[in-house]
Amino acid sequence: MALALARPGLISLAAGFTDNESLPVREVRRLFNDLLRTPQTGQAALQYGTTAGDPELRRLTAAWVRAADRGPAQSRAYDPRRLMITSGSQQFLYMVTEALCDVGDIVLAEDPTYFVYLGLLQSHGLRACGVRLEADGLDLAHLESVLTGLRHSGELCRVKLLYLVSYFQNPTGATTSAAKKRAILDLLRQYERAAGHPIYLFEDAAYRELRFAGADEPSALRFPGGAERVIYGGTYSKPFSTGIRVGFGLLPAALHPVVMRLKGNHDFGTSNLLQQILVRALASGRYAAHLEVLRRRYARKAEVVLAALREHFPPAAEWWTPRGGLYVWARLPRRLRSGPRSPVFQSALRRGVLYVPGVWCYADDPTRRKPDHEMRISYGCVTETHLQTGIARLGKVLRDLMKPSRRAA
């Protein structure tokens, strides 16, 4: 982000920003005017709210998640009393990790995963243990192998949760299938007795609403044990407006009061004004209507990225086709390293294009070497023209570096 500001000509395919042109300026203006139309509604919106969040927003949010899951109305997993409104989903990540983990504990995570969360774990003195990621979610055999190894080493007691970015994952765009979510829950339950405590599944669903192809997958809340073992986090920032920093989380009953106390210590409650705007967006149907616009926008951008990759990247490069979200994960031939000190990264900078080095998305796990031939390409905030130009510049860098040197010739 700092480089993008310092170099106006730089095309940043790195920042995970959302599409600027589709931000709902007109809709929010109408919602805001309606909110402040009378002293009664205006004063209520401009006053403090509650720590847990506005009751109507919690009810609407829980109903939205349950409807997406096609979950039973009577399920405890979707009880609004278990839902809290947070200042973005990042705050929820922080509070849950702080509540569950002590220094030296282990968090299981996809390999690769959301690199900002890896930094959060480091700041808490925690260790991330990577589990291989496949196109439809975690490699279940590897997860079982990791759990078995931790049990044999006596470290299973330090495992408190498994962190999963389950929809259109940051950084790879992968989505975890419903079958794998159920299997992950079953595996974690099998190892709980040896661990001596519950092992929770943290399902980070920040990108769920950004689906533009394929069917929606239910969350793990819907499966047996979901109400007791699944922590579900979501956000209104990415699917509506990133300037409206409002997230939410559904918690098992045992964890809810603990995280609520932390929320009170953090800020006494998320901005009440922003919550009231969201209540009206949801209740009026403007939120759902905006999602359709956004999905079409990102579907078009993804098409542009994939076409440019096919045209400009070397044939040996690979990538997964996204069905939603903001990212494409590209794998280069292994001899082309993509880390921040690599010729690829430095040459890309000189040509005026920036990406996220894939090596940043892997945990510091001594059981394997970090891959250093991948990159995250974001199409969220970049115009279609800049997407085409930026990937053409990257492709030129890669093809030039793959040419035989004169000495070799």
N, C-alpha and C positions, 0 to 999 in steps of 0.2 A: 504493500500500500504506500509506503514511504517513497519507494522508487517511482511508482506511478505519478505521485504528486510532484516529485523532483524532475521527472522527465516527461513532459506532456506528450511527446511523440511516441512514448512507449505503449505498446499494446499489451495489456495485462490479461493473460489467460489464467491467472493465478487466484485473484481475489474471488471469494465465494459470495459476492454480492448478487442480489436479485436484479431483474430487468427493470431499468430505470423508467423506460417509456410506458410500462404497464402499471406503474404505481397508481392507486385509485384516488387521484387528487379530487376529482369531481364528486365521487361517492362520499369521501370523507368530509368534504366541505358541507355536503347536504346533511350528513349525520351529525356533524358538529353544530350546524345551525339549528337543527331540530332539537338537539340536546339542550342548547342554551335558549330555546324559544321562550321558556317561562322561568321565572325565578325559582319555582319549586324544583324543576328538573335540573336547572343550572347549578343551584346551590348544592344540591345533593351530589352532583358530579364533581364539584370543585372542593368538596369536603374530604376528610380522611375516609378511607374504607376500612375493611377488616383485614386481619393478617391472612386468613385463609383465602380471601378473595370474594368478589361479589357473588351472592347466592344464585342469582339468575344466570350469570356467566358460567358458574360451576355446573348448574343444571343443564344448560344448553351444551356445554362442552362434553359432559359425560354422555348425554344423549347422542351427540355427534359421533363419538368414538364407538358407542354401542351399535349405532346404526351401520357404521362402516364395517364393524365386525360381524354384523348380523347376529349379535349376541342376545340371549334371552333377557327380557325386561327385568326379571327378578334376580339376575345375577349380582352377587355382592361385588364383583370386580368393577362394576360400572356405577357404584353408589356415589352420588355427588359429594357425600360427606367424606369420602376418601380422596377427593380431588382438591388440589390447591392451585391457585393462580400465582405465577412467579414472574419475576422481572427478566423475561427471556428464558429459553430452555437451558441456557448455560448456567443460570443460577440454580436451577433444579439439579443439574449434573453435580454442581459443586456441593450443594447441601446434602444430597443423598450419599455422596462419597464421604463427606465429613462425618455423617451420622453412622455409617456402617464400618468404616475402616480406621485402623490404628497404624501408626508408623511401622513399616516392615511387612504389612499385609500384602496380599497378592490379588490382583484383578485380572481375570481372564478377558482377553479382547481379540477381536478379529485381527488377522495379520494379512494386509494392512488395515489400519483403522483411522478414525478422526484424530489428526495429530494434535489438535488443541486439547483434547481430553488426555492425551499422553503427557502433555505439559502439566495439566492439572494433577495427574497422579504423581509426577515427580515432585511437585510443590508440596504434596502431602507426605512425602517420604514413602511412597508405595511403589510396588514393583508390578509392571505389566507383563503378563505371560501370553505370548501370541499363539493363536490357533489358526491354522491355514484356512484361507477363504476360497470358496469355489463360486461359480456363477450364481448358484441358488442358495448361498449361505455357507455356514461353517462346514468344514470337512469333519463329519461326525466321528469317523475312525480316529482322526488326529485328536479331536477333543477328548475322546475316551482315553487315548494314549497319554495325553497331558495330565488328565486327572489321575490316572493310574500311577504315573511317574511321581506326581506330587504326594500321593498317598505313600508310596514306597520310601520317599525321601523324608517323610515325616512333616512335610510342609502343607498338607491339605488343610490343616487347621487354620492356616493363614488366608485361605481363599474365602472371600466374602460375597463376591458377585461376579457375574459374567456380563460384560458390556457388549451390546449389539446395536449397531446402526442398521435397523432392519429393513428400511425402505430406501432404494436408490442411494445406496451407501456413499457417504463421503469418506474416502475418495474414489471408490471404484465404480459406483453406480449399481452395484449388485443389490438384489432384493432377496431376503431370506424367505424361503417357501414355508407355507403353513406346516407341511410335514416335518420339516427340519426344526421349526420352533417347538412342536410337540415333542420331538425326539430329544432336543436339548433340555427341555424341562424334565423329561424322564431321566436323562443321564445325571443331571444335577441332583435330583432327588435320591438317586441310587448311591451317591457319594456323601450325602449329608451325615449319615451315621458315623462314618469314618472321620468326617470333618469336625463333628461335635456341635454343629450349629447349622442353621439354614444357609443355603447358598442361593442367592437371589439372581434372577434374570432381569437385567436392566435393558428394556427395549426402548431405544432412542428412535422415535418416529418423526423426527423433525422434517423429513422430506416426503412424508406419506401422501399429503394432499397434492403433490406435484406430479402425479402419475398422468402420463399422456398416451400410454399404450398398454395393452394387456389388462387382465383382471386384477382387482385389488386382492391382496392376501390379508386374512384376518390376523389380528395381533395375538400374541400368546395369552392375553387375558381370557380368551374364549375357551381355552383348553383346561382339562382337569388340573387343579392346583394353581391355576392362574391367579385367582383372587388372593392366595396366600404367598405366592412366590414371585409374582411378576410386578416390576416397577415400570410404569409406562410414562414416557415423557414426550410432550409435543409442544408445538409453538404456533402462534398466529403471525409471527414476524415474516416467515418465508412465504406462506401462502396468501397473505393479505398485504402487509406493509412492514418492511424491516425497520422503519422508524418507529413503529408501534411495538415496543419491546415487551411483549407479553407472551409468556409461555405457560405451561400447565403440567401437572403430573398427577397420575393415579397411583396410590400407594397401598400396599397391604396394611390391614388394620394395626398390626404390631409396630409398623414403622411410622405411621402417620403422625402420632403425637410428638415423636422425637424430631422429625423434620420440621414440624410446625413450630417447635420451640426455636429451632435454628432460624427459620424464616422470620420470626419475631425479632430475633437478635440482629438479623441483617438489615431489615428496613421497615418493620411494622406492617408491611403490606405493599403490594404492587400498585402503581399509579391508578387511582380510582377513575380519573378522567378517561384514561385510555381504555379501561375495562368497560366503561359505559358506552364508548364508541363501538366496541366489539359486540356488546349485547345487542345494540341496534342493528349492526351489520348482519349478525346471525339471524335475529328475529325477522328482519325485513326481507331476507333472501338475497341481499346485496353481496354477502360473503360468498355464497354458493355461485352466484352469477359471475363474480370476479374470478373465481377459481377456473371456470370454463374458459374465460379469456386468457388467463395465465397458462393454462395447459396447452392451448393452441399455440401460444407464443413460444413456449419452450419446445414443443414438438417441432416447430419450424426451425428453431435454432439448432436443435440436435441434428436435424437433417442436413443443415448447412455444414456443421462440423464434420459429420461422417463423410459427406461428399468431398470436403476439402482434404480430409485424411486419406481417403482413397486416391485422390489425385496427386497429392504432394509428398506423402510419407513413403519411405522405401517399402518394397513389397514384403520384406521380412518383419515389419512392425505388425503388432496385433493390438486389438482393443475389443472390449465388450460393448455391444450396442445397448445404450440406455433406454429404459422404458419410462423414465421419469427423472426428476431431480435436476441437478445443475452440472453434472460432471461426466467426462469421459476419461477412462484410465487407459493410457497407452503403454504398451511394452515394446521396447526397442530391442534390436539384436543385442545380445549380452555384451558384446565388445564395446558397445556405445554406452558408456556410463553417463548418468544424467544428474548426478549429485551437484550441490552448489559450487564445488571447486572443479567440476569436470569441464573439458573442452566444449561439450554440448551446451551446458548452462551459460558459460562465459561467452561463447559465440552467439548464443541466442540473445543475450543482453546487448551485445554490440550491434546486433541486427534490429534491436528494438522490440523484442518480444519476451515475455516472462511467463513461466509456468511454475507449478509446485513440484519440486523434486520428490520422486516417490520414496526415497530413502527416509524422508522426514516422517512418513506415515507408518513406520515399523517401530515396534517397541524395542528397547534395549534388552533383548533376550539372548543370553549366552548360548542357548541350545541351537541357534542357527545364525547364519550370516545374513545381514540385511541385504536384500536385493538392491542393486544400484543401477538399474536400466529401465526405470519406469517414470512416468510423469502424470500428474493430474492436470487436465485441461478443463477449465470452467467456461461455460458458455452463458452464464447467468446474466451478467451486466454488460457484456460486449455486444456491439452492434453486429449485424450480419456481415457487413462490409469488413469490419475489423476482424471478425472471426476468420473470414476467408484470407485476409492479408496476413494475419498473425500465424495461421497454420502454414501458409505458403512460405513464410520466413523460416519457421521451424523446419519444414521439410527441406528447404535449401541447406540449412545448417547440417541436417542429418546426412543428406546425400553428399555434400562436400566432404564431410568427415569419413564417409565410407569409401571415397575414391582412393585407389592405390596411390601411395606417395611416389614422388619422382624417384626417390632412392630405390624403392621397391621395383619401379619400372626399369 
